[in-house]
Amino acid sequence: MSNQFIINFALLIPLAAVITYYDVRYRRIPNRLVLAALVGGVAVNTVVGGWSGMRASLVGCAFAFGLMLVMHFFGAMGAGDVKLFAAIGAIIGMRLVLATFSVVLITGAVLAVFSMLRAGTARVTMQRVLLILGGLLPGGKSPRFPAPADRKQTIPYGVAITLGSLISLVIFRA
């Protein structure tokens, strides 16, 4: 195991624990935690990799932010999720952002299926997915659905982001 892997894990494990708690309990991701993760990621990557480490961290942050911002524009992510993944991008660096994003999407999909089954909303959810996909066709318009009042029908995506990031680190051994 490389020092970078150990350092990234040391930053992400406590972040994942605290974010999971806040996102499940309050459905919010505190900005101060995200800012601390971002600053910690840039600082560690700068110390370990010098200027190139800092550049990889900042580019990773920007790229991760951009990926999640697109999801936010479609109404699939909250602003806290966008900022959280940007901070994780600063920790893992540019090299792992796209792979981690893919793992996060898969993790989120698995959590969404469990949530959908638990809430008993499989039929309505699948109808909405089809409407959204139809809206992506040429000439189509993607509908925006209001967030359900019942929290059992939503997933705290910060959990998927942090869990998926940890899984990605294990798979790709940053």
N, C-alpha and C positions, 0 to 999 in steps of 0.2 A: 504494500500500500504506500502511496506517495504521501508526502507531507501535505500537499494541496488537498488531497482527498480527505485526510484527517481534519484539516482546518475547515474545509467546507462542511463536513459533517458536524463538527463542533459548533459551527455557526447555525446550521439549519435545524438541528435537533431541538434546542431550546426554543427557537423561533416557531417551529412546527407545533410544539406543545402549547405554547402561549396563544398562538393564532388559532389553533383548534379550539381551545377553551373559549376565547372571546367570540369567535365566529359562530360556534354552536350555541353558546349561551345568549349572546346579545345581537348576533347577526351583523356585527360591525368588526372592522379590522382597524385597531388604533393606529393613527398616523405616526405616533412616536415610536412604535415598534417597527414599522416599516422604514422609517427614517434611520433608526439605529441599525437595522439590517443593511440598508443601503450604504451607510457610512462605514460600517464594519467590513462589508464586502470590498468596497473600494480600497480601504486602508490595508486590509490583509493582502489583497492582490498586488497592491503597490509595494508592500514590504517584501513579499515573496518574489514578485516578478519584475520589480522596478517599473520603469516607464511603460514597458510593453504590458506588464501586468495591470497597470492602471488603465491603459488604453483598452485592453480586453475586457476589463470590468465595466468601464463606461459604455463601450459599444454593446456589451451584453445587456446592460441596463436599458439602453435606448431601444435595442432590437426587441427585447422582451416586452417593453412598454408598448411598442408599436403593434406587436402581435395581439396583445390583449386589448389594446385600444380598438382595433377592428371589431373584436368580439363585443366590446362595450357599445359600439355604434349600432350593432344589431340587437342590442338589449339582452345579450346573453351573459354579460358580466357586470358587476357593480364597479364603481370607481376604486373601491378598496382592493378588489381583486387585481385590477390593472396595476395599481401602485405596488402591491405585494409581489406580483410576478416581476416587475421592474427591479425591485430590491433583490429578488432571488437571481435575476440576470446579472446583477452586480457581483453577487457572491460566486456564481458558477462560471461567469465569463462567457464571452461570445461563442466559444467553441461548442458549448453544450446547450445553448438556449433552444435551438430548434428541436433537438432530440427530447429535451425536457418538456417543451411545449406539447409535443406529441404524447408523451407519457402522461402529462397532466390532463390532456383531453380524454385519454382512455380511462384514467382514474376517475375523472368527473363523470364519464358516461356510466361506469360501473356503479358509482354512488347514486347517480340519477335513476338507474334501473331499480336499485334496491329501494330508493325513496318512493318511486312511482308504485311499486308493488305494495309497499307498506301502507301507502295512503289510499290504495285502491283506485288510482286514477289512470290506469294503463290506457284505457280506450280514449279518454279525452286528450291525454298527452300525445298519443300517436296521431290523432286527428289534427292536433295543432302542429306537430312536426310536419305532417303532409302539407298543411297550409303554408308553412314557412318555406318548405322546399319548392312548392308551386310558385311562391312569390319570387324565388330566385331565377325562375325561367324568364326569357326575354319577354318584356311587356308586363311581367307580373309585379305585384306589389307585396312586399313582406308585411304581414300583419304584426302589430305589437300588442301583446297581451298584458293585462295588468297583473302585477304580482299577486299571488293568492294570499288571502288574509290568514289562512291556516298555514303555520310554519312547517307542518308535517309534509306539505306539498312542495316545499322548496329544499334545496340543499345548500348548506354553507360552503361555497366554492373555495374558500380559503383552505378548507380541509383537503380538498382535491389538489390544490396548488402545492401545499406543503408536503403532503404525502407523495404525490407524483414526483416532486423534486427529489425527495429522499430516495425513492425507487430508482429514478433516473441516475442518481449518483452511484448507487450500487451497481446498476446495470453497466454503465459506461465508465466507471472508475476514473472520475476526473483527476 
